[in-house]
Amino acid sequence: MLDDTKADDTVFDDWFVVSSSHQIAKEWWIMSDGWPTASTGHSNRSRGPADWPATQQATLFPRVEKPPKRASAVRVGILTGQLVSGSQASNPAIRPAGRGRYKKGDTEGQGLSLLSLPSKRFIRFRVREQKMPAITQSTKLESGWKFKRSDEGDDTWAPVASVPSVVQLDLIANGRIQDPFIDRREIDVEWVGEHAWTYATTFPTPAADGGKIYLLFEGLDTFAVVKLNGKVILESENMFLSHRVDISGVVKPSGDNVLSIDFDSALLRGREIEKKHPEYRFIAHNGEASRVGVRKAQYHWGWDWGPILMTCGPWRPVHLQVCEAYVKETKITYDLGKDLTTAKGTVQLEFEGEVEEVRVVMTLDGTEVFRGSQATKSSLAKIEFELDQPKLWYPSGYGKQPLYDIATELVKNGMVIDQQSRKTGFRKIELVRNDDKAGQSFYFKVNNIDVFCGGSCWIPADNFLPSITPDKYRRWLQTMIEGNQIMTRVWGGGIYEDDVFYATCDELGILVWQDFMFGCGNYPTWPELLDSIREEARQNIRRLRDHPSIAIYAGNNEDYQIQEHYKLDYDYDNKDAESWLGGSFPARYIYEHLLPTVCAEEDPSIAYWPSSPFSNGKHTSDQTCGDIHQWNVWHGSQKKYQEYPVIGGRFNSEFGIACLPNLPTIKYFVTKESEMYPQSRTLDFHNKADGHERRIATYVVENFRIDPTLEGHIFLTQLAQSEAMAFAYRGWRRQWGQDRYCGGALVWQLDDCWPCSSWAIVDYFYRKKPGFYTIKRALQPLAIGVQREHDDWSVCHARTPKTSTYSAWVVSSLTVDARTDVELRFVSIETGKDIATPVVRKDCLITANGTTEITSGVISNVDQEPHVVAARLFQKGEVISRDVDWPQPLKYLSFEDRGVKLEVKEGQYNVSASKPTKCFVVEEQDDIILSDNGIDLIPGETQVIQATGTGQLLQTPAFRYLGSQ
């Protein structure tokens, strides 16, 4: 092909190329100062394109403005053919300028050659044309979509801003419905989930170049029938599956193709499925029981913290792809050995299409550390690798998070025709379950280091999943790191999260407890459903397994509690999996046979756990083994939160107390001033928890003096949550150092999916509650704790004990011992004066990765006035941790006239008080990140709250503390 002619005295850059569409050998002549002719003669009298055969004009020679007048060289590029022979009238040996001899067999792999020719001479090339492989080309089908209700006419089509999307987002964008997050509008949009919806777009037929044309659907929500040019090409009934569809025989030869997707109502289909299968007992806590027969995010049916918003649509990207071959699966397995000094493993590639060679290249920070290849004629390749002294990945606080880039390439005819790149980290992670004097341990070990997993549970961060952008994921996960949290539990009623979620966890050093998507139900097991679940598990494990953040797979959320509550069939000693299918708890087959089988096949290095919670055949509330959801605070027997330390288990994977969100969030969803009071209909509507009024009232009334104002009520509910978190994390982390009795604590929950009252420690708009900071302080690398023994003040004939013991300790997640100083002060709550001589311990040796008991003593509740025990931990003369123990309950104490002072400095608040002050909270700003908040103030010390971010600190910020007006 001659293209973009550029002439000068010696050179013009014309390319002579033969199209791959020709399958026969041809001879073409090029004269150094003339035009090529479509003949085997030596004529140089061609007048240009008009003389060329029509069948060759389009493929061989484009339209050119004019030929060069004179030239002494021609550049020849053999892009899709192979040079077989060449001759020159005056010099048979063709010499490329500066490149050596141009010989038989040369291809485009040797690059373009500049051929030096005498003026007025002719040169003849004989080119054998051969089909070159198609290189993978992929295009996201993001724009140009439209949607409508399926049963409405074509005049109702409305534009879709972009895909991925779900129908509620598009209805809002088109003014068809209002934001259901505001007031009680959730009720007004329930009709959306009761209808079928259709999405459609068009795309031109791409050039296949000998390859195949595919449509890739990363996720369709949920009952979807996909048509291309009116022909059904895919039917899907599982939101968690991705699909690749070969459409080579369905696309038009040229022009636009019509792609349409009909989404049926998952709500109505679920009800139909339940009626169709009376042989199963459909049970669900939260949402309709019919949800358990539908493979869709279960929280869409509503939960005790989220609305009923039944979405549908192309919720993950849709791609158009052209390729001749593609990688179906990459599996990276390795062993680090006992001493962790060598990574020896295999990269296994399964691919589709004809490939001659597979290549693997590993790099770290841009430096190549491994390169391997394998010639192959099958669809499977295994390339072994070995790395000396690999850089190991650690959770945050225990080391760095180096990530290796692993590029895989499929090669044909010397060309890379498909490639993938992924990041992974090398680490050894173990779930340690050893018998001990308390029962059986349950904790994680990473690279031979025991790790206390302090963190939180994760729910989907929005009801409308496409709204969760990569930036939002990063902000949420960065918030965890700010709070010293190193594990998140992806809860089983949501989704297998987006790739960027896990990639960000890899980068930040956050371990992931990954539930499979079953929650609070008794799930059916007909064969087709089991097949879908098996494929769902396989696809998602393959997607997640190379992420070093993945620490454990768990079969479900609380389904064994459903089994216990309804007394469904369960004999732990019966290991005949097929027999389970015939009982009243058939889902046991999923959790104890299907899922562990797939995990063992796809990711055997990571532990599988049948459920969260699970206790090896014991009751799920057992505190001696497995993990526990401790809901006897808030739910169940509604124990006092002061009892958390003694009711925990070996790993506390759920617990919490609900509270109201921050005032600006309430102002967002309450639009009527008349509804801005604690017990309003709108505020109650945005708290989905069963019996939330009485539970909130219980924990507020038990512990604090009532404040009837909205601002006061918000503060007290958040204070209850904050105090509960202090007792839980402080006590359970202490137990980490007591023979690993407690291996972790994951509060329910980190985030919200809409603006509401819930158990979240950070609300929907990223506004932190005091409980977030309480957990942050408890999870510092070195943290001091102090606590007096608990006495229940509300039992029948309660009496205050004459004495109470107290103890102080330091916990450490450091891998080396540390030296610190400890101070305990005993300060009157009424006067702010010290009532006893402080206890000071100098140069204390703090045991690495454990608990060091510092001191203990006795408080006289008769002779001593009510006082706090204020503990501070020093290192090199600086306070690095604080804790304050208060007499309980706080409602018996007077908090008048605290003498609180707030000083605003550049980038910080300086806060002090003349008397002990409980939970000082300064106003949160959306564009400011505070280093601390919700702090206790002790006389004689000014505490500094650092402030960073893009905004300016308010000069007179609002603040509040217990007892303030």
Secondary structure, 3 states (H helix, E strand, C coil): CCCCCCCCCCCECCCCCCCCCCCCCEEEEEECCCCCECCCCCCCCCCCHHHCCHHHHHHHCCCCCCCCCCCCEEEECCCCEEEEEEEECCCCCCCECCCCCCCCCCCHHHCCEEEECCCCCEEEEEEEECCCCCCCEEEECCCCCEEEECCCCHHHCEECCCCCCCHHHHHHHCCCCCCCCCCCHHHHCHHHHHCCEEEEEEEECCCCCCCEEEEEECCCECCEEEEECCEEEEEECECCCCEEEECCCCCCCCCEEEEEEEECCHHHHHHHHHHHCCCCCCEECCCCHHHHHCECCHHHHCECCECCCCCCECCCCEEEEEECCEEEEEEEEEECCCCCCEEEEEEEEEEECCCCEEEEEEEECCEEEEEEEEECCCCEEEEEEEEECCCECCCCCCCCCCCEEEEEEEEECCEEEEEEEEEECECCEEEECCEECCEECCEEEECCEEECEEEEEECCCCCCHHHCCHHHHHHHHHHHHHCCCCEEEECCCCCCCCHHHHHHHHHHCCEEEEECCCECEECCCCHHHHHHHHHHHHHHHHHHCCCCCEEEEECCECHHHHHHHCCCCCCCCCCCHHHHCCCCCCCHHHHHHHHHHHHHHHCCCCEEECCECECCCCCCCCCCCCEEECCCCCCCCCCCHHHHHHHCCCCEEECCCCECCCHHHHHHHCCCHHHCCCCCHHHHHCCCCCCHHHHHHHHHHHHCCCCCCHHHHHHHHHHHHHHHHHHHHHHHHHHHCCCCCCCEEEECCCCCCCCCCECCCECCCCCECHHHHHHHHHCCCEEEEEEECCCCCCCCCCCCCCEEEEEEEEEECCCCCEEEEEEEEEEECCCCCECCCCEEEEEEEECCCCEEEEEEEEEECCCCCCEEEEEEEEECCEEEEEEEECCCCHHHCCCCCCCCEEEEECCEEEEECCCCEEEEEECCCCCEEECCCCEEECCCCCEEEEEEECCCCCCCCCEECCCCC
